[in-house]
Amino acid sequence: MPSTDQLSLAFGALADPTRRDILTQLSTGPVTVSELAANYTMSRPAISQHLKVLEGAGLIKREQRAQWRECRIDEAGLDGASTWIEKHRADWTERFDFLEQRLRDKHLRDEHLRDEHLGDGHPEQTHRDDKHLEDNRKDEHR
């Protein structure tokens, strides 16, 4: 069963690239249905169907102006989607920050374990280890 709450309708309408493009064209101001239709290769009834979906989602308003039908963005419809995104963006950002810190901590632990395995990482220790390996190789060749 399709969702009928306003937020679901808005996101459903925004899911279609043609409808997003229509909204982009309307962002500069009101446009007639004929002017919108001229930008697409699809039929005028297909454009009207897209406009009906956008209007039903509360994203645009259509008004009769003399013999023309004008479309314009209804900012209140976009506000609901924008508010929902902003509310959840803070949660997403917090979770990504937490994940980033966990990955940094793991990386530091891995480096520490590698250093313990290879020695303390000090140049003198590394030099002594290299000298020891070199002495062992000389003994093997004798």
C-alpha positions as a printed Julia matrix, in Angstrom:
142×3 Matrix{Float64}:
  0.0     0.0     0.0
  1.58    3.32   -1.03
  2.39    5.86    1.65
  0.22    8.96    1.69
  1.95   11.06    4.32
  3.3    14.33    2.93
  6.97   13.48    3.51
  6.69   10.16    1.65
  4.86   11.86   -1.2
  7.58   14.53   -1.41
 10.45   12.04   -1.47
  8.55    9.85   -3.93
  8.09   12.83   -6.24
 11.76   13.8    -5.88
 12.85   10.27   -6.78
 12.15   10.92  -10.45
 14.85   12.82  -12.42
 12.32   14.5   -14.71
 10.42   15.9   -11.73
 13.65   17.11  -10.14
 14.51   18.83  -13.43
 11.07   20.47  -13.5
 11.69   21.81   -9.99
 15.06   23.15  -11.14
 13.35   25.01  -13.99
 10.75   26.41  -11.6
 13.44   27.64   -9.21
 13.84   30.77  -11.34
 10.14   31.65  -11.08
  6.72   30.68  -12.41
  6.62   28.92  -15.79
  3.67   27.95  -17.96
  2.92   24.31  -18.66
  3.6    24.96  -22.35
  7.03   26.41  -21.59
  7.87   23.4   -19.41
  6.64   20.94  -22.05
  8.81   22.58  -24.71
 11.92   21.39  -22.81
 11.05   17.69  -23.08
 10.54   15.16  -25.86
  7.71   13.48  -23.95
  4.06   14.21  -24.61
  2.22   17.05  -22.95
 -0.02   14.56  -21.05
  3.15   12.94  -19.65
  4.38   16.35  -18.46
  0.95   16.99  -16.93
  1.21   13.68  -15.06
  4.59   14.71  -13.61
  3.1    18.05  -12.59
  0.16   16.27  -10.95
  2.57   14.16   -8.86
  4.56   17.25   -7.85
  1.38   19.11   -6.96
  0.01   16.15   -5.0
  3.26   16.05   -3.03
  2.85   19.73   -2.19
  6.01   20.71   -4.07
  4.39   22.94   -6.69
  1.22   24.96   -7.21
 -0.58   25.35  -10.52
 -2.64   28.45  -11.12
 -4.78   29.66  -14.0
 -3.53   32.97  -15.45
 -5.84   34.09  -18.24
 -5.64   31.26  -20.78
 -2.36   29.83  -19.4
 -1.68   27.52  -16.5
  1.37   28.6   -14.55
  3.4    26.41  -12.23
  5.55   27.59   -9.37
  7.4    26.01   -6.49
  5.54   25.69   -3.2
  8.32   26.29   -0.7
  6.28   24.92    2.2
  6.31   21.48    0.56
 10.06   21.55    0.25
 10.44   22.77    3.84
  9.1    19.48    5.21
 11.66   17.41    3.31
 14.43   19.85    4.14
 13.57   19.82    7.85
 13.58   16.01    7.91
 16.97   15.87    6.18
 18.52   18.47    8.51
 17.17   16.69   11.59
 18.74   13.41   10.5
 21.93   14.98    9.13
 23.05   15.76   12.7
 22.59   12.09   13.68
 24.39   10.89   10.56
 27.27   13.29   11.12
 27.6    12.2    14.75
 27.65    8.54   13.74
 30.22    9.13   11.01
 32.4    11.1    13.45
 32.15    8.22   15.94
 33.06    5.7    13.23
 36.0     7.84   12.12
 37.32    7.99   15.7
 36.92    4.23   16.12
 38.86    3.63   12.91
 41.61    6.02   14.04
 41.83    4.22   17.4
 42.03    0.84   15.66
 44.74    2.13   13.32
 46.78    3.37   16.29
 46.34    0.04   18.1
 47.42   -1.84   14.97
 50.49    0.38   14.62
 51.34   -0.14   18.28
 51.03   -3.93   17.95
 53.15   -3.9    14.79
 55.81   -1.81   16.56
 55.81   -4.22   19.51
 56.21   -7.12   17.13
 59.04   -5.46   15.2
 60.72   -3.86   18.2
 60.09   -0.55   19.83
 60.63    1.28   16.58
 63.66    3.25   17.86
 66.45    3.62   15.32
 69.03    2.13   17.71
 66.88   -0.97   18.23
 66.26   -1.32   14.51
 69.98   -0.93   13.85
 70.81   -3.6    16.51
 68.21   -5.93   14.99
 69.62   -5.38   11.5
 73.19   -5.98   12.77
 72.05   -9.18   14.52
 70.43  -10.45   11.3
 73.56   -9.58    9.33
 75.8   -11.46   11.84
 73.52  -14.51   11.63
 73.76  -14.51    7.82
 77.57  -14.36    7.99
 77.58  -17.33   10.4
 75.37  -19.33    8.04
 77.76  -18.8     5.1
 80.85  -20.0     7.0
